[in-house]
Amino acid sequence: MQEIEKVIKHEINPFDLVNTKVGNFWTGTEDRSFLVESIHKNEITEIEKTLNLVAMDHRSRSVLLVGDQGGGKSYFLGRLKREFNSKAFFAYIGPWPDNDYMWRHVLRYTVDSLIKVPDDQQESQLMLWLKNLSAFTKQNKSIWQLLVSDRQKFINHLKKSYEQEGIYNPDIFFRILYALTQPNLYSQAYEWLKGDQISEESMQALGVKNFIDSEDAAKNILANFGKISTATKPIVLCFDQVETLPNFESNPQPIFNINTTIHNDNLKNFLIIISITTDPWRQAIKRVFQSDRARIERIVTLKRINLEQAESLWVHRLRPLHAKATPKPDSPIYPLTRQLLEESYPGGKAVPRDVLILGREKYQQYKESLIVRPPTSIEEKIQAAFKLLWQEEYKKIESRISKISLLPASELIQMLQRALEALKIESIKPRLISGKYANYSLSYQHPRNQERIGVVWTEDANMTSFYNIMNACQKVIQQNLCQHLYLIRINSTGTPKLQGHKLYKQIFTGINHIHIRPSLASVHYLATYNSLVNSALAEELVLGEVGKTIHLPELKSLIFNLGILNECSLLQDLDIIPKKEPIDRLREVKEFLLNFMKVQLCMGLSNLNSHCQQKFPNVKEAEIERLIQELCQEKKLEIMNSKAKTEERLICLILPNK
């Protein structure tokens, strides 16, 4: 064990997990920044009471969750899921790109959440929900095994059990539920249920002739979940980042229309939680119909925390660091002080995120005073911190999106549009093609030759859909709406005998109109940026290392100036940015090491090595050591006490003006 000052010099700033980015509580690592049970305990209790009422009488209810920026709304939703997943199924509903497709979006996100496996469970929420339907629990325990071996008996049993519930398309719905129980059909059933336009072969295997291709159908399938689940746990729909929905500032009605419809159409057994930041809600309430406001049963406001709770946040962060020191510091928040909190928040109340950022800033100042080295410039630190955040978010996206077809075309196009905006592409117009698939497309002005470029992106496996999209593309060309048309698609274009394939060959085999097969990595780039945009719009994108909230204009500027999207092969194929070789893996690791040290300034050499290994588990320790040596040879880093034992060596950043 070491004295506390030595520990501080060697360890990572314990507040550096303050980087916050709103996100799906089913994906990535859960942020435990606000892990103090007394914080928002009363608000947790309020929502639990409402959840208990839904579980008791199965009547859907709504809660509006309101809080300041940095008040912990996203963490609060994750905490609800963590604490109450044993008594409810939880679905995370992120913002949708188009209000014309909001019910289909809600259904997709709900089904995507239901296939997640809760903590301490072996099966997904979806299978737990299915096995605990009253049709299977009110009779002998062997009824499930008897029915899953016979599709028609399974369907007939469910139809009889729920004949009074008014199930939408019961034959099809129960046929899909049966397919979920069959390993060879599960993936096709899941894709159909969330609204994918699956292939004709998959539809034949499932025994269905249509897919979910309308708002009404999506709403009714969602209603089916509630109608037959009254003997099981409620489903909690958590709507997050609603202030980032399309045109929310001028028209907040769509999200409240969904809520009202759930009530008016008697969709049973749902708890709807709508999370929104305080200021947007104050503006939105003026534009929401009184009848829709009346459908919100409860408003839960996340209050600011008191100084005792703020101090507890610091204790939580500093405890692991103190555990490495002997003797222990007299104060559990050393090197910080209670006086800092009292001076910073004279009113005795604070926003949790601000408390953590203050802790980070003051801790770093103390650390820098111990090593007597000039700090990195604020601009350089912002850039380094942003690159670290980008890498972290990219890895989360990489692990979540395993194939391009997991994302609907409307979201893929929105991601592309936002990337084009960040690259300062002008005159971007959505909906190039007309008709049912209009939101699969856009057009823009080429940055160099000023030509009009059209883009259509479809990954629908269904060949009838593909034909309709090719037909719409042909009309665009006939009407001369663009000089060049790009089709983005990794999926098959069908066999030569199909009409859709014939149209495809007519259009995309010349030099003016081009078919691009996107890489999965390029979609990871677009999805990462899209995720950061949503956080910036919600004013929840924070670089904790510099205590700075990044708003959308600054996010765009960082992306453009740092060339973050230059590695995206799809943007290269669209001739937006020059083609270049993919980034070398070790170069990425080397950049991480340098950016990390620009933020930390100084730390233990062995700690730097182990932290890098955690971030890049596939890179060997010897390779990391070699990269550190290269940075030392390049006079960017230096080992302060190279003759000391390995575990005692200190590595520091060398500033250019040294």
Secondary structure, DSSP 8 states (H G I E B T S, - for coil): -B-HHHHHHHS--TTGGG-B----TTSS----TT--TTTTHHHHHHHHHHHHHHHHH---EEEEEEE-TTS-HHHHHHHHHHHHTTTSEEEEE---S-GGGHHHHHHHHHHHHHTS--TT-SS-HHHHHHHTSHHHHSS-TTHHHHHTT-HHHHHHHHHHHTTTS--SSHHHHHHHHHHHTSTTTHHHHHHHHTT----HHHHHHHT-S----SHHHHHHHHHHHHHT-TTS--EEEEE--GGGSTTTTT--HHHHHHHHHHHHTT--SEEEEEEEEHHHHHHHGGGS-HHHHTT--EEEEE--EEHHHHHHHHHHHHHHHHTTBSS--SSTTTTS-HHHHHHH-TTSEE-HHHHHHHHHHHHHHHHHHHHT-----HHHHHHHHHHHHHHHHHHHHHHH-SSGGGS-HHHHHHHHHHHHHHTT-EEEEE--S-STTGGGEEEEE-TTT--EEEEEE-----HHHHHHHHHHHHHHHHTT--SEEEEE--S----TTSHHHHHHHHHTTSSSEEEE---HHHHHHHHHHHHHHHHHHTT--EETTTTEE--HHHHHHHHHHTTGGGG-HHHHHTTSS-------HHHHHHHHHHHHHHHH-EEEHHHHHHHHHHH-TTS-HHHHHHHHHHHHHTTSEEETTTTS-GGG-EEEE--TT-
